[in-house]
Each structure stands twice: as C-alpha cells, then as structure tokens.
C-alpha cells in the first residue's frame, strides 16, 4: 500500500509547483505527527489541500487540542 501511495504521488508531481508543494506537505505531516503522536496529546490534527486543475494551490494544517 505504501509503495502504491508513493508511486501515485510521484506520478502527479510532474509540475514544478506540485513537486514543491508535495515536499512541503511531507514536511508538514512529519511536524504534525511528531507533535500529535506523543503522550498527553488529545485532539484532532488535519491537513487540507486546495487544488485547482490538478495543481496544489494551498496547504492548510490544523491542530485542535483538547485540554483535559
């Protein structure tokens, strides 16, 4: 499954804009996972992509933490 996902990403990163945004997306995911996958984190982490005509326009990340 991971190989399929990686192949799919590489196939759609043909434009320079998408390649740049996909690299940024990978960095954002790593940051979010590092923050959220620790003991004591309760909440929601989300990443939203805005796409127009097959090109990533914006990446929005959100962390909603529940205080217990």
LODO-680961 format. One record per atom (N, C-alpha, C): residue number from 1; atom name; x, y, z. Coordinates in Angstrom, 3 decimals, always signed. Atoms other than C-alpha are relative to their C-alpha. Layout:
# residues N
kolpa;fipa;X;Y;Z
NUM;CA;X;Y;Z .
...
This chain:
# residues 68
kolpa;fipa;X;Y;Z
1;N;+0.825;-1.191;+0.000 .
1;CA;+0.000;+0.000;+0.000 .
1;C;+0.874;+1.260;+0.000 .
2;N;-0.881;-1.173;-0.067 .
2;CA;+2.813;+2.444;+0.889 .
2;C;+0.654;+0.254;-1.357 .
3;N;-0.633;-0.159;+1.310 .
3;CA;+4.553;+1.803;-2.451 .
3;C;-0.999;+0.575;-1.009 .
4;N;+1.031;-0.508;+0.901 .
4;CA;+1.290;+2.436;-4.311 .
4;C;-0.195;+1.494;+0.220 .
5;N;+0.206;-1.400;-0.339 .
5;CA;+0.803;+5.741;-2.494 .
5;C;+1.182;+0.842;-0.477 .
6;N;-1.208;-0.709;+0.426 .
6;CA;+4.407;+6.815;-3.169 .
6;C;+0.041;+0.124;-1.516 .
7;N;+0.021;-0.033;+1.469 .
7;CA;+4.116;+5.893;-6.866 .
7;C;-1.051;+0.983;-0.509 .
8;N;+1.075;-0.887;+0.405 .
8;CA;+0.826;+7.788;-7.131 .
8;C;+0.426;+1.457;+0.187 .
9;N;-0.467;-1.367;-0.254 .
9;CA;+2.375;+10.919;-5.581 .
9;C;+1.023;+0.410;-1.054 .
10;N;-1.044;-0.334;+0.967 .
10;CA;+5.394;+10.812;-7.879 .
10;C;-0.581;+0.205;-1.388 .
11;N;+0.612;-0.124;+1.320 .
11;CA;+3.198;+10.375;-10.950 .
11;C;-0.710;+1.347;-0.156 .
12;N;+0.756;-1.249;+0.068 .
12;CA;+1.202;+13.509;-10.080 .
12;C;+0.833;+1.225;+0.374 .
13;N;-0.868;-1.120;-0.370 .
13;CA;+4.170;+15.661;-9.073 .
13;C;+0.749;+0.535;-1.211 .
14;N;-0.691;-0.364;+1.234 .
14;CA;+5.039;+16.360;-12.710 .
14;C;+0.293;+1.494;-0.100 .
15;N;-0.249;-1.436;+0.091 .
15;CA;+4.706;+20.132;-12.373 .
15;C;+0.959;+0.432;+1.108 .
16;N;-0.939;-0.514;-0.994 .
16;CA;+7.358;+22.128;-10.536 .
16;C;-0.740;+0.482;+1.246 .
17;N;+0.805;-0.476;-1.127 .
17;CA;+4.644;+23.697;-8.375 .
17;C;-0.449;-1.132;+0.897 .
18;N;+0.441;+1.142;-0.793 .
18;CA;+3.283;+20.339;-7.287 .
18;C;+1.178;-0.657;+0.716 .
19;N;-1.165;+0.627;-0.634 .
19;CA;+6.747;+18.946;-6.585 .
19;C;+0.401;+0.784;+1.245 .
20;N;-0.346;-0.860;-1.122 .
20;CA;+7.483;+21.908;-4.316 .
20;C;-1.018;-0.137;+1.137 .
21;N;+1.065;+0.103;-1.004 .
21;CA;+4.129;+21.680;-2.534 .
21;C;-0.012;-1.380;+0.649 .
22;N;-0.034;+1.348;-0.571 .
22;CA;+4.425;+17.903;-2.084 .
22;C;+1.159;-0.148;+0.990 .
23;N;-1.122;+0.028;-0.945 .
23;CA;+7.827;+18.339;-0.451 .
23;C;-0.391;+0.717;+1.280 .
24;N;+0.466;-0.743;-1.182 .
24;CA;+6.291;+20.940;+1.875 .
24;C;-1.039;-0.811;+0.771 .
25;N;+1.024;+0.838;-0.634 .
25;CA;+3.335;+18.614;+2.567 .
25;C;+0.635;-1.107;+0.832 .
26;N;-0.687;+1.051;-0.745 .
26;CA;+5.690;+15.815;+3.618 .
26;C;+0.630;+0.562;+1.275 .
27;N;-0.601;-0.634;-1.183 .
27;CA;+7.497;+18.193;+5.992 .
27;C;-1.081;+0.345;+1.032 .
28;N;+1.112;-0.341;-0.898 .
28;CA;+4.178;+19.387;+7.448 .
28;C;-0.519;-1.248;+0.693 .
29;N;+0.484;+1.245;-0.607 .
29;CA;+2.993;+15.809;+8.001 .
29;C;+0.963;-0.505;+1.067 .
30;N;-0.993;+0.432;-0.984 .
30;CA;+6.231;+14.952;+9.782 .
30;C;-0.095;+0.845;+1.270 .
31;N;+0.128;-0.893;-1.155 .
31;CA;+5.865;+18.004;+12.043 .
31;C;-1.255;-0.302;+0.811 .
32;N;+1.265;+0.261;-0.686 .
32;CA;+2.231;+17.296;+12.839 .
32;C;+0.023;-1.335;+0.731 .
33;N;-0.064;+1.311;-0.645 .
33;CA;+2.853;+13.634;+13.572 .
33;C;+0.912;+0.032;+1.220 .
34;N;-0.921;-0.116;-1.126 .
34;CA;+5.783;+14.492;+15.806 .
34;C;-0.692;+0.649;+1.197 .
35;N;+0.691;-0.697;-1.083 .
35;CA;+3.605;+16.854;+17.818 .
35;C;-1.172;-0.811;+0.566 .
36;N;+1.226;+0.675;-0.436 .
36;CA;+0.443;+14.741;+17.946 .
36;C;+0.234;-1.393;+0.579 .
37;N;-0.198;+1.382;-0.447 .
37;CA;+1.890;+11.264;+18.499 .
37;C;+0.905;-0.067;+1.226 .
38;N;-0.730;+0.029;-1.263 .
38;CA;+3.211;+11.969;+21.936 .
38;C;-0.999;-0.186;+1.129 .
39;N;+0.884;+0.199;-1.149 .
39;CA;+1.815;+11.052;+25.311 .
39;C;-0.537;+1.348;+0.463 .
40;N;+0.622;-1.210;-0.506 .
40;CA;-0.614;+13.612;+26.631 .
40;C;-0.714;+0.838;-1.039 .
41;N;+0.721;-0.753;+1.034 .
41;CA;-1.920;+14.836;+23.275 .
41;C;-1.374;-0.621;-0.194 .
42;N;+1.370;+0.406;+0.284 .
42;CA;-5.684;+14.624;+22.919 .
42;C;-0.570;+1.037;-0.944 .
43;N;+0.559;-0.967;+0.925 .
43;CA;-7.255;+16.217;+19.882 .
43;C;-0.078;-0.497;-1.420 .
44;N;+0.161;+0.287;+1.426 .
44;CA;-7.554;+16.384;+16.135 .
44;C;+1.090;+0.737;-0.775 .
45;N;-0.993;-0.583;+0.897 .
45;CA;-4.870;+17.001;+13.530 .
45;C;-0.528;-0.191;-1.418 .
46;N;+0.481;+0.146;+1.370 .
46;CA;-5.854;+17.722;+9.942 .
46;C;+0.853;+0.804;-0.969 .
47;N;-0.681;-0.690;+1.090 .
47;CA;-4.297;+18.732;+6.647 .
47;C;-1.006;+0.115;-1.134 .
48;N;+0.948;-0.249;+1.080 .
48;CA;-6.365;+20.293;+3.886 .
48;C;+0.759;+0.561;-1.198 .
49;N;-0.620;-0.479;+1.235 .
49;CA;-5.246;+20.778;+0.285 .
49;C;-1.049;+0.690;-0.852 .
50;N;+0.835;-0.679;+0.971 .
50;CA;-6.773;+23.292;-2.071 .
50;C;+0.634;-0.255;-1.365 .
51;N;-0.536;+0.403;+1.302 .
51;CA;-6.375;+22.022;-5.648 .
51;C;-0.843;+0.606;-1.111 .
52;N;+0.681;-0.521;+1.174 .
52;CA;-7.229;+23.695;-8.933 .
52;C;+0.660;-0.569;-1.240 .
53;N;-0.466;+0.575;+1.259 .
53;CA;-6.891;+21.893;-12.253 .
53;C;+1.215;-0.912;+0.203 .
54;N;-1.061;+0.971;-0.251 .
54;CA;-4.643;+19.228;-10.720 .
54;C;+1.258;+0.571;+0.629 .
55;N;-1.165;-0.630;-0.606 .
55;CA;-2.250;+21.710;-9.105 .
55;C;-0.347;+0.451;+1.414 .
56;N;+0.214;-0.380;-1.387 .
56;CA;-1.965;+22.185;-5.355 .
56;C;+0.208;+1.502;+0.132 .
57;N;-0.064;-1.446;-0.172 .
57;CA;-2.702;+25.816;-4.528 .
57;C;+0.411;+0.388;+1.420 .
58;N;-0.237;-0.345;-1.400 .
58;CA;-2.688;+25.911;-0.723 .
58;C;+0.005;-1.264;+0.848 .
59;N;+0.004;+1.064;-1.008 .
59;CA;-1.913;+23.632;+2.198 .
59;C;-0.391;+0.666;+1.314 .
60;N;+0.446;-0.534;-1.292 .
60;CA;-3.765;+24.285;+5.438 .
60;C;+0.133;-1.115;+1.034 .
61;N;-0.119;+0.985;-1.068 .
61;CA;-2.874;+22.497;+8.662 .
61;C;-0.710;+0.520;+1.234 .
62;N;+0.780;-0.370;-1.165 .
62;CA;-4.912;+22.440;+11.814 .
62;C;+0.300;-0.969;+1.138 .
63;N;-0.137;+0.822;-1.206 .
63;CA;-4.277;+21.206;+15.338 .
63;C;-1.022;+0.522;+0.994 .
64;N;+0.991;-0.336;-1.025 .
64;CA;-7.178;+21.196;+17.768 .
64;C;+0.302;-0.900;+1.186 .
65;N;-0.386;+0.773;-1.166 .
65;CA;-6.027;+20.125;+21.187 .
65;C;-1.049;+0.156;+1.093 .
66;N;+0.967;+0.011;-1.092 .
66;CA;-8.401;+19.162;+23.978 .
66;C;+0.755;+0.108;+1.311 .
67;N;-0.615;-0.149;-1.325 .
67;CA;-7.440;+20.354;+27.426 .
67;C;-0.761;-0.880;+0.970 .
68;N;+0.639;+0.911;-0.963 .
68;CA;-8.119;+17.660;+29.993 .
68;C;+0.412;+0.341;+1.396 .
